[in-house]
Every structure is written in C-alpha cells, then in structure tokens.
Amino acid sequence: MSYIDEATNRLRRPDFERWMDQVSGTGYCAQPVRLVGSTSTFDSRTGDQLAHYTSSSEPDGVTYVRCGNRRAARCPSCSYEYKADMWHLVVAGAAGGSKGVPDSVAEHPLVFATLTAPSFGSVHSARTSSRGLARCRPRAHKLCPHGRPTWCMATHDHDSPAIGEPLCIDCYDYESHISWQWHAPELWRRFVIRLRRELAASLGVSETAARKLVRVQFAKVAEFQRRGAVHFHALIRLDGDGNEANPFPAPRVPTTAAGLANLIQVAAAAVDVIADPLPGESASRRLKWGRQCDARPVHRQVDTEDGRLTDRAVAAYIAKYATKATEDLASTSSGSSRPHIATIRQLVAVAGRAAALDENSSYRLLGRWESMLGFRGHFSTKSRRYSTTLGRLRSARRDWQRKQKTPPIAPDPNLDDSEETTLIISSWSFVGMGWLSAGDAALAAESAAAAREWRLNRRTATQTNNEER
C-alpha cells in the first residue's frame, strides 16, 4: 500500500479529528515516541479521582509524545521549540528582565566572542568585497606538491557546494583536523581559566581576590563550519561575586565591555593544548585557536545605533546554531554527498578503531564520535549563573500544560498555598518511535509545514504593525 493510500485511509476514519489532536499535541513531531499506559489524578485531601487518561482510548491504542530532538535535520518541529528555549535562555542572561534574571544584568559588561579552528589546508570559500562577490583565491599562481592549482578564480556564493572543500585533498591535514576536534573542549576549558587569570592580572590582584570582585559568566554554542571544523560562539559577561540571595550582582570593580574584549583576545592567543599523537603517529601536536578570533561588545536593544551588536540579535544568532549538526554538512543542496566530510568521517572511524585497541590511548573513544566528526563536546554549555536552564524552562512548560488538563480544585483556607493538593499516579511503557505508517508521517509533515507557515505569517504581521506604530 502506498503512502497516499495510507493517508487517504487515515482521513476517512471517524477518529481522524482525535488523531489530529494527538499530532497537534506532539507539536507535529516527525519522529514521536509511542507509549502505552495510563495516568490518574487524585485529590490528595479526599481521595477522589479527578481525571483519568489511558492510551487504550486513543485511535491507535498508543499515546504519542514529541521526540525532543534538537537537530533540524531530524525533526523540524522539535528543533523549532528547542531553538526558542535556547533563545530565551541566552537573551535572559544578555538583556535580563525575564526568567528570574533582573534588568540590571543588561548593564554588566557583555562581549560576543567567536573562537575558530586554525587552518588545516586551503579550502574554497565565499569572499565578498565592496563590489559584491569576490574571487575565491586569486593570488597564488603555483601548483601544490601534488600538481594541483593552489588558486581558484571562481566566485562562490554562500550556497555553493564547493565551499569548504579542499583545493587539494592530499595536502589537507586531516590528522590535525581530527586531533583539533577531539581536543577543542579542552582548549575551551583552558581559555576560560586563562581569561580569569588575565582578568585578575588586569586588576592587579590574585585570582582568589579577583573572584570576590568579579566573575566570568558565559553561554556558548559550537558550530560546524562548512569545512567540517568546529568553532565556538559565546556570550561572555562579567558579574560580581553572587550568592543565593543575589545571584546576579554587578562587578565590584570598574570594568568595560571593550576591556573585556581585549582580555578575550589576549587569553585566546595565549592558550594551547599539547595533543597526543593519533594511532600510527609518533609526534605530538600543539593545538591553538585560529587567527580569526573576534570579540565585540554587545549593547542593549533600546540604545543601539546601526551596525552595533544588540543583545537580542546575538541571542537569535546563537540560538540558530542550536539546531545545526553534521547532517547539515554531509550533503549539498542538490542532495549529492560531500567527499571532504565523508573523508573526515572515514578517518575518524579508522583512527577510533585503532585507538580502541589501546586502553592507554587518549583517543580510545574517538570512534563513538564519528557522527560528530570527532568532536566530543556538548554543542551548548553555560556557566552556572549565566541565566536560567533548559530544564527549568521545560518544567515550567510541562506544569502549564498539566494545569490546562487538570480540573481546578477549590482552594482550602486551612492549607498552605505551597502544599500539593493533587496526587498523580502514572504507569507508562515504551513501544516504539515514529508514526505507524508512511501516510501518517506525510500528514504530520504537511501539518507541521502549515503550522510553521502560520507562525511565520503571524510574526511578519506583528512586526509590520509595530513598524507602522
């Protein structure tokens, strides 16, 4: 049976509207989790059952729950929600005034930093000039040791499949690329430590004394460049020494965003990691950040001029990369696979298998990260007191959804407001992933596209109304 016949059969079923309610309840997820079980809600004061739900009452006898995957290539709908959560997390720490972060945080020094990987060989890139697109590599007119040209006279746009591909695949240092991916999290850790030391030195005090005056807070995301090398975008903020009563105090010393940006440049240039040789090699590597280290002050949305970074714009930029992964690099817009990325994955797998045979090798787990091109770090990290957490945002959303489904209970004047008045008993089992048929998946995908278009039109209309005002 074709997926069109399966979709037609679903549309003709009398319980189609209820099934669509389930689809909507998952946020039009592409690969929902299928569960069976039941949930009962009781009044803890009287023992009366307030609500009862069982999966057996649903059209397919299962309950669908959204997968929650952050990758847009896996689930566009869940990644959309994940992106929104990341935006709220980042903007709360940048602008304040929401999610438990006070407005005063917006006055703290804030810098948007980008730390890149070094060069491992010449690759095609999209270059621009005042006249528009510029030639890729027009200057060097000589051949590499393998007889290939080291120049490129073409003008590549940003969607060109050539971007990120080496000019000579034999000259490209794939081994250093893989070693860099593996040690990038350690390089970031050392950068943060060095930044704190540089901050203390600029104040003329010890690190212990500096921690009582000023603290470094940050939110960071990892992005894969088109060449497959990871680099980091981070919002770095200076606070005072906070506590539970006042977790976001202002620094106790006069500091500026411009001064912080200079310290970031100094710290990035100073740190390095001595990496062990890959399996089959004998020499170690000294890994550093690339030369393209950028650090720019961030300004409040309400008092900015053209061309200056704003807190909300940077938060949107960082949140955008929360849904990106290596799946976005593996193929071109035409659907063909990229040989450069395929080569990296193959070498990571080979090196990982070789390292797994040596228990003392620092790369013994490398093979597990083949899908991430050897990058073993979290795509997103933050300091403890930068802002709220993704867990708190999700808990607040679940609590709100639960309140919408649970009948209201009359307040008891004899009970404290903080005392729970309901008891929830649940029993659920996992039975599978995804929709039951290709037709169901096609209907869910069409509904998801319609929902995204509706949200986009609503946002556009709201922006237009605001501009007219």
C-alpha positions in Angstrom: 0.0 0.0 0.0 1.4 3.4 -1.0 1.7 6.2 1.5 -1.1 8.1 -0.4 -3.5 5.2 0.2 -2.4 5.1 3.9 -3.0 8.8 4.2 -6.4 8.5 2.5 -7.5 5.7 4.8 -6.5 7.8 7.8 -8.5 10.8 6.5 -11.6 8.6 6.1 -11.5 7.2 9.6 -14.2 8.5 12.1 -11.5 9.1 14.7 -9.4 11.3 12.4 -10.0 14.5 14.4 -8.9 12.9 17.6 -5.8 11.6 15.8 -5.0 15.1 14.6 -5.4 16.3 18.2 -2.6 13.9 19.0 -0.5 15.2 16.2 -1.0 18.7 17.4 -0.2 17.7 20.9 3.2 16.5 19.8 3.9 19.8 18.1 3.7 18.0 14.8 6.8 15.9 15.7 8.4 14.0 12.8 9.5 11.0 15.0 7.3 10.9 18.1 7.7 8.4 20.9 5.0 5.8 21.2 3.9 4.9 24.7 1.2 2.8 26.3 -0.1 3.2 29.8 -2.3 5.4 31.9 -2.3 8.4 34.3 -4.7 9.0 37.1 -5.1 12.3 39.1 -6.5 12.2 42.6 -7.4 14.8 45.2 -4.9 14.1 48.0 -7.4 15.5 50.6 -10.4 13.4 49.8 -9.0 10.6 47.6 -11.5 11.4 44.8 -10.3 10.7 41.3 -10.2 14.0 39.4 -9.1 12.7 36.0 -8.0 9.5 34.3 -6.3 9.0 30.9 -5.3 5.8 29.2 -3.6 5.2 25.9 -6.2 2.5 25.0 -8.8 5.2 24.4 -6.7 6.7 21.6 -7.3 5.9 17.9 -4.2 3.6 17.6 -4.1 2.5 21.2 -0.9 4.4 21.8 0.0 7.9 23.1 2.4 10.0 21.1 5.0 12.2 22.8 7.3 14.5 20.9 10.9 13.3 20.4 12.5 16.5 21.6 15.4 16.2 19.2 17.3 19.5 18.7 18.5 18.7 15.2 16.5 20.3 12.5 17.6 17.6 10.1 15.9 15.0 12.3 12.8 16.8 13.5 12.0 20.4 12.3 9.1 20.8 14.8 11.0 19.8 18.0 14.1 21.7 16.9 11.9 24.8 16.5 10.9 24.5 20.1 14.5 23.8 21.2 15.6 26.9 19.3 13.0 29.0 21.1 14.2 27.6 24.5 17.8 28.5 23.7 16.8 32.0 22.7 15.0 32.6 26.0 18.0 31.1 27.9 20.5 33.2 26.1 18.6 36.5 26.0 17.7 36.3 29.7 21.4 36.4 30.5 22.1 39.1 27.9 19.2 41.5 28.4 17.7 40.5 31.8 14.2 41.1 32.8 12.9 37.6 32.4 13.3 34.0 33.6 14.4 35.2 37.1 17.2 37.4 35.8 16.9 41.1 36.8 17.0 44.0 34.4 20.3 45.2 36.0 22.2 42.4 34.2 21.9 44.4 30.9 24.3 47.0 32.4 27.0 44.4 33.0 29.9 44.2 30.5 29.0 41.8 27.8 31.0 40.6 24.8 30.2 38.3 21.8 33.2 36.2 21.1 33.9 33.8 18.2 36.9 31.4 18.5 37.7 29.5 15.4 39.8 26.5 14.4 43.2 27.0 12.7 43.8 26.3 9.1 44.5 22.7 8.1 44.8 23.5 4.4 43.4 25.7 1.7 39.7 25.4 1.1 37.2 27.1 -1.2 35.3 29.9 0.4 32.8 32.7 -0.3 34.5 36.0 -0.3 32.9 39.4 -0.6 34.2 42.9 -1.4 32.6 46.3 -1.7 31.5 45.4 -5.2 29.9 42.1 -4.2 31.2 38.6 -4.5 34.9 38.3 -4.9 37.1 35.6 -6.4 37.9 32.6 -4.1 41.7 32.5 -4.2 43.1 34.7 -7.0 46.6 35.5 -5.8 48.6 32.2 -5.6 49.5 31.1 -9.1 51.5 27.9 -8.4 50.9 24.2 -8.1 50.9 22.3 -4.9 53.3 19.3 -4.4 50.6 17.0 -5.9 50.4 19.0 -9.1 47.1 20.7 -8.3 46.5 24.5 -8.5 46.6 26.5 -5.3 44.4 29.2 -6.7 40.7 29.5 -7.6 39.4 32.2 -9.8 35.7 31.4 -9.3 33.2 33.5 -7.3 31.3 31.2 -4.9 28.1 32.3 -3.3 27.3 31.1 0.2 25.2 28.2 -1.0 27.8 26.8 -3.4 28.6 23.1 -2.8 32.3 23.9 -3.4 32.6 25.9 -0.1 34.6 24.1 2.5 36.1 21.6 0.0 40.0 21.5 0.0 41.8 22.8 -3.1 43.9 19.7 -2.8 42.6 16.8 -0.7 46.1 15.3 -0.4 47.6 18.5 1.0 44.8 18.9 3.6 46.0 18.0 7.1 43.1 15.6 8.1 45.0 14.2 11.1 45.4 17.6 12.7 41.8 18.4 11.9 40.7 15.3 13.8 43.0 16.0 16.7 41.7 19.5 16.9 38.1 18.3 17.0 38.9 15.9 19.8 40.7 18.5 21.9 38.5 21.5 21.2 36.5 21.1 24.5 39.8 21.1 26.5 41.0 24.1 24.6 37.8 26.0 25.6 38.3 25.0 29.2 41.8 26.3 29.3 40.6 29.5 27.6 38.1 30.2 30.3 40.8 29.6 33.0 43.2 31.9 31.2 40.6 34.6 30.8 40.0 34.6 34.6 43.8 34.9 35.2 44.1 37.7 32.7 41.2 39.5 34.4 42.9 39.1 37.8 46.2 40.4 36.4 44.4 43.4 34.9 43.1 44.3 38.3 46.5 43.8 39.9 45.2 41.1 42.4 45.4 37.4 42.9 42.9 35.0 41.3 41.4 34.3 44.7 40.9 38.0 45.4 39.6 38.6 41.9 36.8 36.0 42.4 35.4 38.2 45.2 35.3 41.2 43.0 34.3 39.9 39.5 33.2 36.6 38.0 33.1 35.4 34.4 29.8 34.1 33.2 29.2 32.7 29.7 26.8 30.9 27.3 28.5 29.0 24.4 27.4 27.0 21.4 29.5 25.0 18.9 29.1 25.4 15.2 30.5 23.3 12.4 32.0 25.3 9.6 31.5 24.2 6.0 34.9 22.6 6.1 33.8 20.4 9.0 35.8 22.1 11.7 34.1 23.2 14.9 34.3 26.7 16.3 32.6 28.4 19.2 30.3 31.4 19.6 30.0 32.7 23.2 28.4 35.5 25.1 30.8 36.4 27.9 29.5 38.6 30.8 31.2 40.0 33.9 29.2 39.8 37.2 30.1 40.3 40.9 30.5 37.5 43.4 26.9 36.3 43.7 25.1 34.2 46.2 21.7 32.6 46.6 20.1 35.8 47.7 21.7 37.9 44.9 22.9 35.6 42.1 23.4 38.4 39.6 25.3 41.3 41.3 27.2 43.9 39.3 31.1 43.7 39.3 32.6 45.4 42.3 35.4 47.0 40.2 35.0 49.4 37.2 35.0 47.2 34.1 34.0 47.8 30.5 32.9 45.6 27.6 35.8 47.0 25.5 38.3 46.0 28.2 36.8 42.5 28.4 37.0 42.1 24.6 40.8 42.9 24.8 41.3 40.3 27.6 39.4 37.7 25.5 41.8 38.3 22.6 44.8 38.0 24.9 43.6 34.8 26.5 42.7 33.2 23.2 46.2 33.8 21.8 47.9 32.5 24.9 46.3 29.1 25.4 47.3 25.8 23.8 46.9 22.1 24.2 49.7 19.5 23.6 47.8 16.7 21.9 49.0 13.1 21.9 49.8 11.5 18.5 47.0 9.8 16.7 47.3 6.0 16.4 50.1 5.2 14.0 51.9 8.6 14.6 54.9 9.4 16.7 54.8 13.2 17.1 52.6 15.3 19.3 50.7 18.4 18.2 50.5 21.8 19.7 46.9 23.0 19.1 45.8 26.6 19.3 42.8 28.7 18.3 42.8 30.1 14.8 43.8 33.6 13.9 40.2 34.7 13.2 39.4 35.4 16.9 36.6 38.0 17.1 35.4 39.7 20.3 32.9 42.6 20.1 31.0 44.4 22.8 27.2 43.8 22.9 24.8 46.7 23.5 21.3 46.9 24.8 18.5 46.8 22.3 17.0 50.1 23.4 20.1 52.3 23.0 21.9 51.0 19.9 23.0 52.6 16.7 23.2 51.0 13.3 25.9 48.4 12.9 26.3 47.7 16.6 25.6 44.3 18.1 22.4 44.1 20.2 21.6 41.6 22.9 18.6 40.1 21.2 20.2 39.9 17.8 23.1 38.0 19.3 20.8 35.7 21.2 18.9 34.9 18.0 22.2 34.2 16.2 23.4 31.8 18.9 20.0 30.0 19.1 20.1 29.5 15.4 23.0 27.1 15.7 21.4 25.1 18.5 19.6 23.1 15.8 22.5 22.6 13.5 24.6 19.3 13.3 26.8 17.4 11.0 23.9 16.2 8.9 23.7 19.7 7.5 27.3 19.4 6.2 27.2 15.9 4.8 25.4 16.8 1.6 24.9 19.7 -0.8 21.7 21.5 -1.7 21.4 19.2 -4.7 21.4 16.1 -2.5 24.9 14.8 -3.5 27.3 13.8 -0.7 30.4 15.9 0.1 33.7 13.9 -0.3 35.5 16.1 2.2 33.1 15.3 5.1 33.0 11.6 4.0 36.8 11.5 4.3 36.7 13.0 7.8 34.2 10.5 9.0 36.1 7.6 7.5 39.4 8.7 9.1 37.7 9.2 12.4 36.3 5.7 12.3 39.6 4.2 11.3 41.5 6.1 14.0 38.8 5.2 16.5 39.1 1.5 15.8 42.9 1.6 16.1 42.8 3.6 19.4 40.2 1.3 20.9 42.8 -1.5 20.9 45.0 0.6 23.3 43.5 1.2 26.7 46.0 3.9 27.5 45.3 5.9 24.3 43.6 9.3 24.9 41.7 8.6 21.6 40.2 5.2 22.7 36.6 6.6 22.5 37.1 8.5 19.3 35.2 6.0 17.2 32.0 6.8 19.2 32.1 10.3 17.8 32.2 9.5 14.1 28.9 11.2 13.5 30.2 14.4 15.1 33.4 14.3 13.0 35.4 13.6 16.2 34.0 16.5 18.3 33.2 15.0 21.7 32.0 18.2 23.5 28.5 19.4 24.2 27.1 21.6 21.5 26.0 24.1 24.2 27.3 24.9 27.6 27.0 27.8 30.1 28.3 28.8 33.4 26.1 28.1 36.4 24.9 31.6 37.0 24.6 32.9 33.4 20.8 32.7 33.4 18.1 30.0 33.8 18.4 26.4 32.5 16.7 24.4 29.8 15.4 22.1 32.5 13.6 24.9 34.2 12.1 26.1 31.0 10.8 22.7 30.2 9.5 22.1 33.7 7.5 25.4 33.5 6.0 24.3 30.2 5.0 20.9 31.5 3.5 22.4 34.6 1.5 24.8 32.5 0.3 22.1 30.2 -0.7 19.9 33.2 -2.7 22.7 34.7 -4.6 23.1 31.4 -5.7 19.4 31.5 -6.4 19.1 35.2 -9.7 20.3 36.6 -9.4 23.2 39.0 -9.7 22.4 42.7 -11.5 24.6 45.1 -8.9 26.3 47.5 -8.8 25.1 51.1 -8.3 28.0 53.5 -6.7 25.6 56.0 -3.9 24.6 53.7 -0.7 26.4 52.9 -0.6 27.6 49.3 2.7 25.7 48.7 1.2 22.4 49.8 0.3 19.9 47.0 -3.4 19.1 46.7 -3.2 16.5 43.9 -1.6 13.1 43.6 -0.7 11.8 40.1 -0.1 8.1 39.6 1.3 7.0 36.2 2.4 3.8 34.5 3.9 4.0 31.0 5.9 1.7 28.7 7.9 2.5 25.6 6.7 0.7 22.5 8.4 2.4 19.6 9.4 5.6 17.7 7.7 7.3 14.7 4.3 7.3 13.2 2.7 3.9 12.4 2.7 4.4 8.7 4.3 6.5 5.9 0.9 8.1 5.3 0.6 9.2 8.9 4.1 10.7 8.7 3.2 12.5 5.5 0.1 14.0 7.1 2.1 15.1 10.2 4.7 16.7 8.0 2.2 18.6 6.0 0.5 19.8 9.2 3.9 20.8 10.5 4.7 22.9 7.4 1.3 24.6 7.6 1.9 25.4 11.3 5.3 26.9 10.6 3.9 29.0 7.8 1.1 30.3 10.1 3.7 31.2 12.8 5.8 33.0 10.2 2.8 35.0 8.8 1.8 35.9 12.3 5.3 37.1 13.2 5.5 39.1 10.0 2.2 40.7 10.6 3.2 41.6 14.2 6.4 43.2 13.0 4.6 45.2 10.4 2.1 46.5 12.9 4.9 47.5 15.3 6.7 49.4 12.5 3.6 51.2 11.5 3.1 52.4 15.1 
